[in-house]
Amino acid sequence: MLFVFRLPSLLGSMAVLISAAAHAAEYSLDSDYGISARYNDNYRLALNPKSEFDELSGADFSADYSLARNTEVSSLSTTLDLDAGSYNLDAFNTFDQRLASNYRRNYERGSWNFGASFNNDSVTVTEATTGASGRFTQTDERSRSLGLNAGWFSQLTERHSFNWSAFGTRQRYDSDSYTDYKYAGASVLWQFMVQERLRLQTQLGYNALHSEDDNLVFSPLIFDADALGIDRSFVPLIVSACQNFPDTPIVLGSTFECLKNSAIDNEQSTVTTQLGVYYAFSENLLLDVLVGRSTTDTDSVRTYSNRTAGATDNVPDQTIKRKNDSTTYTASLVYDAENLEYTLSASSRDTANSAGILTLNRRVDFDTNWRPDARNGYLLRLSWLDQQSSSDDDAFFLGREYYEGLVRYSR
């Protein structure tokens, strides 16, 4: 079970406003500082967690800076986020940087936008998200991503509106435990206003993933020993046997081939179609629902190599060609009172992860947001997440489930 407690506090805020008569532009520079406390009793999601290996606790210190330029018809912003983490396991101490820029242009009946981002994160951060694969290392490894995004919104007529969005990401890891990948997608959303409170909507989406790695360390004995039901005390014995007898299967409750490396060439694509409604029960209660089906095509080739001393044998390729269908949905119910807001949301969608494959993530969140005054805010969030391989490929991604609790104070 995962518990995360965060207490961000605004220690300082600076704003600089410059008006240029010729361009009617306004500039602003804002800064925000915070501290987050973190505790995780089983960060590797091991079946039999050991406190000295699997408990992770510490604090994160953050500093965020944002520079923006706004006019009557456009906005341009650049944000720099800096985070430093200190943990009980010194190997996980980290310093992360994230840079993002976005531009938006408004016109009479809509707007368009584009942006770019670069993240230099620790896998301590990325492996705690839906992009995680369950492969954990014992040190802080770097995860770098470069992203592009674009969007266009148009109010076609009084009743019809159209929204298009697209993204692309290139993800790289310093560790051989994870697989680099390219991930891109696009979606279109059309809405029709039946009446003031009711809109019908439909969405069509497509995304594609390509991962290729010729130096992926394949060692379930090390990374998934608990998930495979192997006691940690036997791992050194099995690894030693693999080194001395590389061509001999080791039998210990189950049979394990002594394979040290693998090459992967994986291509997956998903097409999603959804229908739904947007309905305002009142000024305070809103419902937004999209439900549909997705089809994932998988074309994957994996080659295992035994690169121990004196052995150069290759295991025949394993080819996976599959088509899988699943139900996808996004839904939210929001109640907004004068100073209290409740949000219940649920979703099921495909995302890329650090194993170089697509996973189907089912998630439910319940948020309580209390704003007693204009300066203070309190947030309580309870979350549940279930991850499964989109291609039902349990050999390379073991399904997992976890819970998260979040308490936040902001000022």
Backbone hydrogen bonds in HBPLUS format (Angstrom, degrees):
<---DONOR---> <-ACCEPTOR-->    atom                        ^
c    i                          cat <-CA-CA->   ^        H-A-AA   ^      H-
h    n   atom  resd res      DA  || num        DHA   H-A  angle D-A-AA Bond
n    s   type  num  typ     dist DA aas  dist angle  dist       angle   num
A0002-LEU N   A0403-TYR O   3.22 MM 401  5.66 141.0  2.38 138.8 148.3     1
A0004-VAL N   A0405-GLY O   3.03 MM 401  5.74 152.5  2.11 150.3 158.5     2
A0037-ALA N   A0005-PHE O   3.09 MM  32  5.49 123.7  2.42 138.1 152.9     3
A0006-ARG N   A0407-VAL O   3.12 MM 401  5.87 141.0  2.28 146.3 157.9     4
A0020-ALA N   A0025-ALA O   3.38 MM   5  5.48 147.8  2.49 138.3 146.3     5
A0024-ALA N   A0020-ALA O   2.54 MM   4  5.19 124.0  1.84 152.5 169.3     6
A0026-GLU N   A0070-ASN O   2.78 MM  44  5.15 154.3  1.84 149.4 158.3     7
A0070-ASN N   A0026-GLU O   2.81 MM  44  5.15 166.4  1.83 152.5 156.8     8
A0028-SER N   A0068-ALA O   2.97 MM  40  5.28 152.5  2.05 146.1 149.1     9
A0068-ALA N   A0028-SER O   2.92 MM  40  5.28 162.0  1.95 154.8 159.1    10
A0030-ASP N   A0066-SER O   2.89 MM  36  5.21 162.3  1.92 151.6 156.7    11
A0066-SER N   A0030-ASP O   2.87 MM  36  5.21 159.2  1.91 154.2 157.2    12
A0032-ASP N   A0064-ASP O   2.83 MM  32  5.07 147.2  1.94 145.7 152.8    13
A0064-ASP N   A0032-ASP O   2.76 MM  32  5.07 168.1  1.77 157.4 161.5    14
A0034-GLY N   A0062-SER O   3.02 MM  28  5.16 159.1  2.07 137.9 139.6    15
A0062-SER N   A0034-GLY O   2.93 MM  28  5.16 171.2  1.94 144.6 146.6    16
A0036-SER N   A0060-ASP O   2.79 MM  24  5.01 158.8  1.84 148.9 155.1    17
A0060-ASP N   A0036-SER O   2.77 MM  24  5.01 158.7  1.81 147.7 154.9    18
A0038-ARG N   A0058-GLY O   2.95 MM  20  5.45 168.4  1.97 153.7 151.6    19
A0058-GLY N   A0038-ARG O   3.00 MM  20  5.45 150.0  2.10 151.8 152.3    20
A0040-ASN N   A0056-LEU O   2.77 MM  16  5.14 144.9  1.89 152.0 162.5    21
A0056-LEU N   A0040-ASN O   2.88 MM  16  5.14 164.0  1.90 151.9 157.4    22
A0045-LEU N   A0042-ASN O   3.03 MM   3  5.27 161.4  2.06 112.5 118.2    23
A0043-TYR N   A0054-ASP O   3.08 MM  11  5.70 156.4  2.14 158.6 153.9    24
A0053-PHE N   A0050-LYS O   3.01 MM   3  5.46 145.7  2.13 112.3 122.4    25
A0054-ASP N   A0050-LYS O   2.72 MM   4  5.55 169.5  1.73 174.5 177.6    26
A0055-GLU N   A0051-SER O   3.40 MM   4  5.11 155.1  2.47 121.3 123.2    27
A0088-ASN N   A0057-SER O   2.83 MM  31  5.71 145.2  1.95 162.8 170.3    28
A0059-ALA N   A0086-SER O   2.95 MM  27  5.55 151.2  2.03 153.2 159.9    29
A0086-SER N   A0059-ALA O   2.93 MM  27  5.55 162.8  1.96 162.6 168.1    30
A0061-PHE N   A0084-ALA O   2.77 MM  23  5.23 165.2  1.79 156.5 160.9    31
A0084-ALA N   A0061-PHE O   2.84 MM  23  5.23 160.2  1.88 151.9 158.5    32
A0063-ALA N   A0082-LEU O   2.84 MM  19  5.19 151.2  1.92 151.1 158.1    33
A0082-LEU N   A0063-ALA O   2.88 MM  19  5.19 156.6  1.94 147.0 154.7    34
A0065-TYR N   A0080-LEU O   2.84 MM  15  5.19 162.2  1.87 150.7 156.9    35
A0080-LEU N   A0065-TYR O   2.78 MM  15  5.19 162.2  1.82 155.4 161.6    36
A0067-LEU N   A0078-THR O   2.88 MM  11  5.31 164.8  1.90 158.7 162.1    37
A0078-THR N   A0067-LEU O   2.82 MM  11  5.31 153.7  1.89 154.1 163.1    38
A0069-ARG N   A0076-LEU O   2.71 MM   7  5.14 151.5  1.79 153.3 162.7    39
A0076-LEU N   A0069-ARG O   2.84 MM   7  5.14 152.2  1.91 147.6 156.6    40
A0071-THR N   A0074-SER O   2.85 MM   3  5.24 167.9  1.86 159.8 156.9    41
A0106-ASN N   A0073-VAL O   2.71 MM  33  5.02 176.2  1.71 155.9 157.2    42
A0075-SER N   A0104-ARG O   2.93 MM  29  5.26 147.9  2.03 147.1 151.4    43
A0104-ARG N   A0075-SER O   2.89 MM  29  5.26 159.9  1.93 155.2 160.1    44
A0077-SER N   A0102-ASN O   2.97 MM  25  5.46 162.1  2.01 157.4 163.2    45
A0102-ASN N   A0077-SER O   2.92 MM  25  5.46 155.8  1.98 152.5 159.5    46
A0079-THR N   A0100-ALA O   2.76 MM  21  5.28 163.2  1.79 159.0 165.0    47
A0100-ALA N   A0079-THR O   2.96 MM  21  5.28 155.6  2.02 150.6 157.2    48
A0081-ASP N   A0098-ARG O   2.79 MM  17  5.01 166.6  1.80 152.7 157.4    49
A0098-ARG N   A0081-ASP O   2.90 MM  17  5.01 147.6  2.01 148.3 152.7    50
A0083-ASP N   A0096-ASP O   2.97 MM  13  5.04 165.4  1.99 143.2 145.5    51
A0096-ASP N   A0083-ASP O   2.66 MM  13  5.04 161.2  1.69 157.0 162.3    52
A0085-GLY N   A0094-THR O   2.80 MM   9  5.06 162.1  1.84 140.3 145.5    53
A0094-THR N   A0085-GLY O   3.07 MM   9  5.06 148.8  2.17 126.6 136.0    54
A0092-PHE N   A0089-LEU O   2.88 MM   3  5.81 168.9  1.89 132.4 136.2    55
A0093-ASN N   A0090-ASP O   3.08 MM   3  5.47 169.3  2.09 116.0 119.4    56
A0140-ASP N   A0091-ALA O   2.77 MM  49  5.74 127.3  2.05 147.2 141.1    57
A0097-GLN N   A0120-ASN O   3.12 MM  23  5.22 157.2  2.18 134.5 140.2    58
A0120-ASN N   A0097-GLN O   2.77 MM  23  5.22 167.4  1.79 172.9 171.7    59
A0099-LEU N   A0118-PHE O   2.85 MM  19  5.26 168.5  1.86 158.8 162.6    60
A0118-PHE N   A0099-LEU O   2.77 MM  19  5.26 153.6  1.84 156.9 163.4    61
A0101-SER N   A0116-ALA O   2.90 MM  15  5.50 162.9  1.93 162.9 167.4    62
A0116-ALA N   A0101-SER O   2.95 MM  15  5.50 152.0  2.03 151.3 159.6    63
A0103-TYR N   A0114-PHE O   2.90 MM  11  5.60 163.8  1.93 169.0 174.3    64
A0114-PHE N   A0103-TYR O   3.05 MM  11  5.60 150.8  2.14 150.8 159.7    65
A0105-ARG N   A0112-TRP O   2.86 MM   7  5.48 166.5  1.88 168.8 172.2    66
A0112-TRP N   A0105-ARG O   2.97 MM   7  5.48 152.2  2.05 150.4 159.2    67
A0107-TYR N   A0110-GLY O   2.88 MM   3  5.42 171.8  1.89 148.7 146.3    68
A0110-GLY N   A0107-TYR O   3.36 MM   3  5.42 176.6  2.36 111.3 112.3    69
A0155-GLN N   A0109-ARG O   2.68 MM  46  5.25 171.1  1.69 171.9 172.5    70
A0111-SER N   A0153-PHE O   2.94 MM  42  5.29 152.8  2.01 138.1 144.8    71
A0153-PHE N   A0111-SER O   2.78 MM  42  5.29 174.3  1.78 164.4 165.5    72
A0113-ASN N   A0151-GLY O   2.91 MM  38  5.20 157.4  1.96 143.8 144.4    73
A0151-GLY N   A0113-ASN O   2.84 MM  38  5.20 151.2  1.92 149.4 146.3    74
A0115-GLY N   A0149-ASN O   2.85 MM  34  5.24 150.4  1.94 148.9 147.4    75
A0149-ASN N   A0115-GLY O   3.04 MM  34  5.24 155.7  2.10 141.0 139.3    76
A0117-SER N   A0147-GLY O   2.93 MM  30  5.07 150.8  2.02 141.8 142.4    77
A0147-GLY N   A0117-SER O   2.94 MM  30  5.07 168.5  1.95 141.8 144.8    78
A0119-ASN N   A0145-SER O   2.95 MM  26  5.22 161.0  1.99 148.7 154.5    79
A0145-SER N   A0119-ASN O   2.99 MM  26  5.22 154.9  2.05 142.6 149.7    80
A0121-ASP N   A0143-SER O   2.80 MM  22  5.06 153.3  1.87 166.2 157.0    81
A0143-SER N   A0121-ASP O   2.74 MM  22  5.06 155.5  1.79 151.5 150.5    82
A0125-VAL N   A0122-SER O   2.92 MM   3  5.43 143.8  2.05 110.5 119.4    83
A0126-THR N   A0122-SER O   3.17 MM   4  6.61 162.4  2.21 149.9 152.1    84
A0123-VAL N   A0141-GLU O   2.95 MM  18  5.67 146.9  2.06 155.2 160.2    85
A0127-GLU N   A0123-VAL O   2.82 MM   4  5.37 157.7  1.87 135.6 142.0    86
A0128-ALA N   A0125-VAL O   3.15 MM   3  5.48 160.4  2.19 110.4 115.7    87
A0129-THR N   A0126-THR O   3.28 MM   3  5.54 152.6  2.36 114.6 114.3    88
A0132-ALA N   A0129-THR O   3.16 MM   3  5.70 147.3  2.27 120.7 121.1    89
A0354-SER N   A0131-GLY O   3.01 MM 223  6.15 144.3  2.14 146.2 147.8    90
A0174-ASP N   A0142-ARG O   3.10 MM  32  5.45 161.9  2.14 152.1 152.0    91
A0144-ARG N   A0172-ARG O   2.84 MM  28  5.22 160.5  1.88 154.8 160.0    92
A0172-ARG N   A0144-ARG O   2.78 MM  28  5.22 161.6  1.82 162.3 167.6    93
A0146-LEU N   A0170-ARG O   3.00 MM  24  5.27 152.8  2.08 142.2 150.7    94
A0170-ARG N   A0146-LEU O   2.90 MM  24  5.27 153.5  1.98 148.2 157.0    95
A0148-LEU N   A0168-GLY O   2.90 MM  20  5.24 154.2  1.97 150.9 157.4    96
A0168-GLY N   A0148-LEU O   2.90 MM  20  5.24 141.3  2.05 153.9 152.9    97
A0150-ALA N   A0166-ALA O   3.02 MM  16  5.36 154.8  2.08 145.3 145.8    98
A0166-ALA N   A0150-ALA O   2.90 MM  16  5.36 152.7  1.98 157.2 155.7    99
A0152-TRP N   A0164-TRP O   2.79 MM  12  5.14 153.3  1.86 150.1 152.7   100
A0164-TRP N   A0152-TRP O   2.78 MM  12  5.14 167.4  1.80 156.7 161.1   101
A0154-SER N   A0162-PHE O   2.85 MM   8  5.27 159.0  1.90 157.4 161.8   102
A0162-PHE N   A0154-SER O   2.84 MM   8  5.27 157.7  1.89 154.7 162.2   103
A0156-LEU N   A0160-HIS O   2.90 MM   4  5.43 104.8  2.48 126.6 145.0   104
A0157-THR N   A0160-HIS O   3.13 MM   3  5.05 165.8  2.15 135.4 138.8   105
A0193-MET N   A0159-ARG O   2.88 MM  34  4.80 158.0  1.93 135.2 142.6   106
A0161-SER N   A0191-GLN O   3.08 MM  30  5.32 154.9  2.15 148.1 151.7   107
A0191-GLN N   A0161-SER O   3.08 MM  30  5.32 164.3  2.10 143.0 146.6   108
A0163-ASN N   A0189-LEU O   2.84 MM  26  5.02 148.3  1.94 149.2 157.2   109
A0189-LEU N   A0163-ASN O   2.74 MM  26  5.02 158.5  1.78 151.2 158.5   110
A0165-SER N   A0187-SER O   3.03 MM  22  5.56 159.5  2.07 160.0 163.5   111
A0187-SER N   A0165-SER O   2.93 MM  22  5.56 155.1  1.99 157.4 161.2   112
A0167-PHE N   A0185-GLY O   2.94 MM  18  5.56 155.2  2.00 157.9 159.1   113
A0185-GLY N   A0167-PHE O   3.07 MM  18  5.56 159.0  2.12 144.2 145.5   114
A0169-THR N   A0183-TYR O   2.70 MM  14  5.17 149.0  1.79 153.2 163.9   115
A0183-TYR N   A0169-THR O   2.92 MM  14  5.17 165.1  1.94 151.5 155.6   116
A0171-GLN N   A0181-TYR O   2.92 MM  10  5.39 171.6  1.92 168.7 170.3   117
A0181-TYR N   A0171-GLN O   3.12 MM  10  5.39 151.5  2.20 135.9 144.4   118
A0178-TYR N   A0175-SER O   3.40 MM   3  6.03 173.0  2.40 114.1 116.2   119
A0217-VAL N   A0176-ASP O   3.30 MM  41  5.74 157.0  2.36 124.6 131.4   120
A0179-THR N   A0354-SER O   2.93 MM 175  5.61 170.5  1.93 149.9 153.2   121
A0182-LYS N   A0210-HIS O   2.89 MM  28  5.32 155.4  1.95 147.6 155.7   122
A0210-HIS N   A0182-LYS O   2.95 MM  28  5.32 157.6  2.00 152.4 158.0   123
A0184-ALA N   A0208-ALA O   3.06 MM  24  5.57 162.4  2.09 157.6 163.3   124
A0208-ALA N   A0184-ALA O   2.81 MM  24  5.57 158.4  1.86 161.4 167.3   125
A0186-ALA N   A0206-TYR O   2.84 MM  20  5.57 153.1  1.91 159.6 168.7   126
A0206-TYR N   A0186-ALA O   2.90 MM  20  5.57 158.0  1.95 167.1 172.6   127
A0188-VAL N   A0204-LEU O   2.93 MM  16  5.50 153.6  2.00 151.9 160.3   128
A0204-LEU N   A0188-VAL O   3.04 MM  16  5.50 155.7  2.10 152.3 159.9   129
A0190-TRP N   A0202-THR O   2.97 MM  12  5.50 167.9  1.98 164.1 167.4   130
A0202-THR N   A0190-TRP O   2.99 MM  12  5.50 152.3  2.07 152.2 160.7   131
A0192-PHE N   A0200-LEU O   2.76 MM   8  5.15 159.2  1.80 154.4 159.9   132
A0200-LEU N   A0192-PHE O   2.83 MM   8  5.15 156.9  1.89 155.0 154.1   133
A0194-VAL N   A0198-LEU O   2.96 MM   4  5.60 137.7  2.14 137.3 149.9   134
A0195-GLN N   A0198-LEU O   3.29 MM   3  5.22 168.2  2.31 139.0 141.5   135
A0198-LEU N   A0195-GLN O   3.20 MM   3  5.22 135.0  2.41 100.0 112.2   136
A0280-ALA N   A0197-ARG O   2.95 MM  83  4.98 151.7  2.03 138.4 147.3   137
A0199-ARG N   A0278-TYR O   2.86 MM  79  5.03 148.2  1.96 148.1 156.4   138
A0278-TYR N   A0199-ARG O   2.84 MM  79  5.03 152.9  1.91 148.8 152.7   139
A0201-GLN N   A0276-GLY O   2.97 MM  75  5.22 160.3  2.01 142.0 137.9   140
A0276-GLY N   A0201-GLN O   2.84 MM  75  5.22 143.1  1.98 160.9 154.7   141
A0203-GLN N   A0274-GLN O   2.92 MM  71  5.12 159.5  1.96 137.1 142.5   142
A0274-GLN N   A0203-GLN O   2.88 MM  71  5.12 153.6  1.95 156.1 159.2   143
A0205-GLY N   A0272-THR O   2.83 MM  67  4.95 163.9  1.86 147.5 150.9   144
A0272-THR N   A0205-GLY O   2.87 MM  67  4.95 168.7  1.89 141.4 143.7   145
A0207-ASN N   A0270-THR O   3.05 MM  63  5.42 152.2  2.13 147.4 155.3   146
A0270-THR N   A0207-ASN O   2.89 MM  63  5.42 159.2  1.93 154.5 159.8   147
A0209-LEU N   A0268-GLN O   2.75 MM  59  5.21 164.4  1.77 161.0 163.6   148
A0268-GLN N   A0209-LEU O   3.00 MM  59  5.21 162.8  2.03 146.8 151.2   149
A0211-SER N   A0266-ASN O   2.94 MM  55  5.19 161.1  1.98 147.9 154.1   150
A0266-ASN N   A0211-SER O   2.83 MM  55  5.19 169.7  1.84 161.3 164.4   151
A0213-ASP N   A0264-ILE O   2.97 MM  51  5.26 153.5  2.04 141.7 149.1   152
A0264-ILE N   A0213-ASP O   2.76 MM  51  5.26 157.1  1.81 148.7 156.6   153
A0216-LEU N   A0262-SER O   3.28 MM  46  5.40 143.0  2.42 175.1 164.6   154
A0262-SER N   A0216-LEU O   2.95 MM  46  5.40 139.5  2.12 148.7 160.7   155
A0218-PHE N   A0260-LYS O   3.23 MM  42  5.47 152.7  2.31 115.2 121.4   156
A0222-ILE N   A0219-SER O   3.02 MM   3  5.52 143.5  2.16 112.2 121.1   157
A0223-PHE N   A0219-SER O   3.07 MM   4  6.32 170.7  2.07 165.4 164.5   158
A0224-ASP N   A0220-PRO O   2.94 MM   4  4.79 143.1  2.08 115.9 127.1   159
A0228-LEU N   A0224-ASP O   2.88 MM   4  6.03 144.1  2.01 151.4 160.8   160
A0230-ILE N   A0225-ALA O   2.81 MM   5  5.05 163.7  1.84 159.3 154.2   161
A0229-GLY N   A0226-ASP O   3.00 MM   3  4.99 157.7  2.05 102.9 109.8   162
A0234-PHE N   A0231-ASP O   3.04 MM   3  5.73 156.9  2.10 120.1 126.4   163
A0235-VAL N   A0232-ARG O   3.05 MM   3  5.34 151.1  2.14 108.4 117.1   164
A0238-ILE N   A0234-PHE O   3.03 MM   4  6.31 159.1  2.08 158.0 163.8   165
A0239-VAL N   A0235-VAL O   2.93 MM   4  6.13 167.9  1.94 162.9 166.3   166
A0240-SER N   A0236-PRO O   2.92 MM   4  6.01 157.5  1.97 144.5 150.9   167
A0241-ALA N   A0237-LEU O   2.99 MM   4  6.20 152.9  2.06 142.7 150.2   168
A0242-CYS N   A0238-ILE O   2.95 MM   4  6.23 150.4  2.04 147.3 155.4   169
A0243-GLN N   A0239-VAL O   3.05 MM   4  6.35 147.4  2.16 144.4 153.1   170
A0244-ASN N   A0240-SER O   3.05 MM   4  6.32 151.5  2.13 149.0 156.2   171
A0245-PHE N   A0241-ALA O   2.80 MM   4  5.75 152.1  1.88 148.7 156.4   172
A0248-THR N   A0245-PHE O   3.12 MM   3  5.53 167.1  2.13 121.8 123.5   173
A0250-ILE N   A0256-PHE O   3.09 MM   6  5.35 170.0  2.10 149.2 148.5   174
A0256-PHE N   A0250-ILE O   2.99 MM   6  5.35 154.8  2.05 145.4 153.5   175
A0252-LEU N   A0254-SER O   2.92 MM   2  5.17 166.6  1.93 147.3 148.4   176
A0259-LEU N   A0257-GLU O   2.96 MM   2  5.67 131.2  2.20 106.6  92.1   177
A0261-ASN N   A0305-SER O   3.16 MM  44  5.26 159.1  2.20 166.3 164.6   178
A0305-SER N   A0261-ASN O   2.87 MM  44  5.26 165.8  1.89 134.6 139.4   179
A0263-ALA N   A0303-THR O   2.67 MM  40  5.09 154.2  1.74 148.4 157.7   180
A0303-THR N   A0263-ALA O   2.92 MM  40  5.09 156.8  1.97 142.1 149.7   181
A0265-ASP N   A0301-VAL O   2.95 MM  36  5.30 146.8  2.06 154.6 163.1   182
A0301-VAL N   A0265-ASP O   2.99 MM  36  5.30 156.1  2.05 137.4 145.1   183
A0267-GLU N   A0299-ASP O   2.98 MM  32  5.24 151.3  2.06 133.6 142.8   184
A0299-ASP N   A0267-GLU O   2.86 MM  32  5.24 155.5  1.92 162.7 168.2   185
A0269-SER N   A0297-ASP O   3.08 MM  28  5.40 150.1  2.17 143.9 152.9   186
A0297-ASP N   A0269-SER O   2.87 MM  28  5.40 157.1  1.92 158.9 164.8   187
A0271-VAL N   A0295-THR O   3.04 MM  24  5.41 154.7  2.10 144.4 150.0   188
A0295-THR N   A0271-VAL O   2.95 MM  24  5.41 152.0  2.03 146.7 155.1   189
A0273-THR N   A0293-ARG O   3.04 MM  20  5.74 163.9  2.07 165.1 169.0   190
A0293-ARG N   A0273-THR O   3.03 MM  20  5.74 135.2  2.24 157.2 165.9   191
A0275-LEU N   A0291-VAL O   2.88 MM  16  5.49 164.0  1.91 146.2 143.9   192
A0291-VAL N   A0275-LEU O   2.82 MM  16  5.49 168.7  1.84 149.7 150.4   193
A0277-VAL N   A0289-VAL O   3.02 MM  12  5.50 123.7  2.35 133.0 149.0   194
A0289-VAL N   A0277-VAL O   2.95 MM  12  5.50 171.4  1.96 167.9 170.5   195
A0279-TYR N   A0287-LEU O   2.82 MM   8  5.18 160.4  1.86 151.0 157.7   196
A0287-LEU N   A0279-TYR O   2.83 MM   8  5.18 159.4  1.87 157.3 163.7   197
A0281-PHE N   A0285-LEU O   2.93 MM   4  5.44 130.8  2.17 148.2 161.9   198
A0282-SER N   A0285-LEU O   3.43 MM   3  5.25 159.3  2.48 137.3 137.9   199
A0336-ASP N   A0284-ASN O   2.77 MM  52  4.87 158.2  1.82 141.1 148.3   200
A0286-LEU N   A0334-VAL O   2.90 MM  48  5.23 158.7  1.95 149.6 156.5   201
A0334-VAL N   A0286-LEU O   2.94 MM  48  5.23 163.2  1.97 152.4 157.7   202
A0288-ASP N   A0332-SER O   3.00 MM  44  5.36 160.6  2.04 157.4 161.4   203
A0332-SER N   A0288-ASP O   2.91 MM  44  5.36 145.1  2.04 146.6 157.1   204
A0290-LEU N   A0330-THR O   2.84 MM  40  5.30 147.3  1.95 158.2 166.9   205
A0330-THR N   A0290-LEU O   2.91 MM  40  5.30 153.0  1.98 149.9 156.1   206
A0292-GLY N   A0328-THR O   2.87 MM  36  5.38 155.8  1.93 165.5 161.6   207
A0328-THR N   A0292-GLY O   3.01 MM  36  5.38 162.9  2.03 126.2 131.7   208
A0294-SER N   A0326-SER O   2.89 MM  32  5.44 156.1  1.95 159.4 164.1   209
A0326-SER N   A0294-SER O   2.99 MM  32  5.44 149.5  2.08 152.1 158.6   210
A0296-THR N   A0324-ASN O   2.80 MM  28  5.20 165.9  1.82 156.0 159.8   211
A0324-ASN N   A0296-THR O   2.93 MM  28  5.20 160.4  1.97 146.1 151.3   212
A0298-THR N   A0322-ARG O   2.89 MM  24  5.15 165.9  1.91 150.9 152.2   213
A0322-ARG N   A0298-THR O   3.07 MM  24  5.15 151.9  2.15 133.2 141.7   214
A0300-SER N   A0320-ILE O   2.89 MM  20  5.01 164.6  1.91 147.1 152.4   215
A0320-ILE N   A0300-SER O   2.75 MM  20  5.01 163.7  1.77 151.7 156.5   216
A0302-ARG N   A0318-GLN O   2.96 MM  16  5.16 153.5  2.03 137.3 145.9   217
A0318-GLN N   A0302-ARG O   2.78 MM  16  5.16 157.4  1.83 149.7 157.7   218
A0315-VAL N   A0304-TYR O   2.83 MM  11  5.24 173.2  1.84 158.3 160.7   219
A0306-ASN N   A0313-ASP O   3.06 MM   7  5.66 171.6  2.07 173.3 175.0   220
A0311-ALA N   A0308-THR O   3.01 MM   3  5.53 157.6  2.06 142.9 140.7   221
A0329-TYR N   A0348-SER O   3.32 MM  19  5.22 147.5  2.43 123.1 131.9   222
A0348-SER N   A0329-TYR O   2.79 MM  19  5.22 142.6  1.93 155.4 153.9   223
A0331-ALA N   A0346-ALA O   2.85 MM  15  5.30 151.2  1.94 164.1 165.4   224
A0346-ALA N   A0331-ALA O   2.90 MM  15  5.30 154.8  1.96 147.9 152.5   225
A0333-LEU N   A0344-LEU O   2.86 MM  11  5.27 151.5  1.94 148.5 158.1   226
A0344-LEU N   A0333-LEU O   3.02 MM  11  5.27 164.5  2.04 149.0 153.2   227
A0335-TYR N   A0342-TYR O   2.87 MM   7  5.19 166.1  1.89 154.6 159.2   228
A0342-TYR N   A0335-TYR O   2.87 MM   7  5.19 157.9  1.91 150.9 157.3   229
A0337-ALA N   A0340-LEU O   2.76 MM   3  5.14 165.2  1.78 168.5 165.2   230
A0371-ARG N   A0339-ASN O   2.73 MM  32  4.89 178.9  1.73 155.4 155.7   231
A0341-GLU N   A0369-ASN O   2.83 MM  28  5.06 157.8  1.88 147.6 154.7   232
A0369-ASN N   A0341-GLU O   2.83 MM  28  5.06 172.5  1.84 158.5 160.9   233
A0343-THR N   A0367-ASP O   2.98 MM  24  5.06 158.4  2.03 142.1 145.5   234
A0367-ASP N   A0343-THR O   2.85 MM  24  5.06 165.0  1.87 150.2 155.2   235
A0345-SER N   A0365-ASP O   2.97 MM  20  5.30 168.3  1.99 153.4 157.0   236
A0365-ASP N   A0345-SER O   2.93 MM  20  5.30 163.4  1.95 147.2 151.7   237
A0347-SER N   A0363-ARG O   2.92 MM  16  5.34 151.3  2.00 150.6 155.5   238
A0363-ARG N   A0347-SER O   2.87 MM  16  5.34 163.4  1.90 155.0 158.6   239
A0349-ARG N   A0361-ASN O   3.12 MM  12  5.53 152.8  2.20 140.9 144.8   240
A0361-ASN N   A0349-ARG O   2.87 MM  12  5.53 173.1  1.87 157.3 155.1   241
A0351-THR N   A0359-THR O   2.98 MM   8  5.59 151.4  2.07 152.3 161.3   242
A0359-THR N   A0351-THR O   2.88 MM   8  5.59 162.5  1.91 162.1 167.1   243
A0353-ASN N   A0357-ILE O   3.11 MM   4  5.99 139.4  2.29 159.7 171.3   244
A0356-GLY N   A0353-ASN O   2.96 MM   3  5.79 157.7  2.01 126.9 130.8   245
A0390-SER N   A0358-LEU O   3.09 MM  32  5.59 173.8  2.09 132.5 132.1   246
A0360-LEU N   A0388-GLN O   2.69 MM  28  5.30 157.4  1.74 161.4 167.5   247
A0388-GLN N   A0360-LEU O   3.11 MM  28  5.30 151.4  2.19 137.5 146.4   248
A0362-ARG N   A0386-ASP O   2.86 MM  24  5.13 166.2  1.88 156.5 159.7   249
A0386-ASP N   A0362-ARG O   2.82 MM  24  5.13 155.5  1.88 152.3 159.4   250
A0364-VAL N   A0384-TRP O   2.97 MM  20  5.28 154.5  2.03 148.6 154.4   251
A0384-TRP N   A0364-VAL O   2.92 MM  20  5.28 146.8  2.03 151.9 160.2   252
A0366-PHE N   A0382-LEU O   2.92 MM  16  5.34 149.0  2.02 151.5 160.6   253
A0382-LEU N   A0366-PHE O   3.04 MM  16  5.34 156.3  2.10 144.7 152.0   254
A0368-THR N   A0380-LEU O   2.87 MM  12  5.18 152.2  1.94 151.5 159.8   255
A0380-LEU N   A0368-THR O   2.94 MM  12  5.18 155.4  2.01 145.9 153.9   256
A0370-TRP N   A0378-TYR O   2.84 MM   8  5.15 159.3  1.89 152.0 157.9   257
A0378-TYR N   A0370-TRP O   2.87 MM   8  5.15 156.4  1.93 151.5 158.8   258
A0377-GLY N   A0410-SER O   2.94 MM  33  5.11 141.7  2.09 154.1 151.4   259
A0410-SER N   A0377-GLY O   2.92 MM  33  5.11 164.4  1.95 146.9 149.9   260
A0379-LEU N   A0408-ARG O   2.86 MM  29  5.02 157.5  1.91 149.2 152.4   261
A0408-ARG N   A0379-LEU O   2.91 MM  29  5.02 157.7  1.96 148.9 152.4   262
A0381-ARG N   A0406-LEU O   2.89 MM  25  4.98 162.1  1.92 148.2 151.5   263
A0406-LEU N   A0381-ARG O   2.89 MM  25  4.98 153.5  1.96 152.2 153.9   264
A0383-SER N   A0404-GLU O   2.88 MM  21  5.02 158.1  1.93 155.9 157.0   265
A0404-GLU N   A0383-SER O   3.01 MM  21  5.02 156.8  2.07 135.8 136.2   266
A0385-LEU N   A0402-TYR O   2.98 MM  17  5.54 158.3  2.03 166.5 171.3   267
A0402-TYR N   A0385-LEU O   2.97 MM  17  5.54 158.2  2.02 153.6 160.6   268
A0387-GLN N   A0400-ARG O   2.88 MM  13  5.42 169.8  1.89 162.0 165.0   269
A0400-ARG N   A0387-GLN O   3.05 MM  13  5.42 151.5  2.13 142.8 151.7   270
A0392-ASP N   A0389-SER O   3.09 MM   3  4.98 164.9  2.12 108.3 109.5   271
A0396-PHE N   A0393-ASP O   3.36 MM   3  6.13 159.7  2.40 117.3 121.1   272
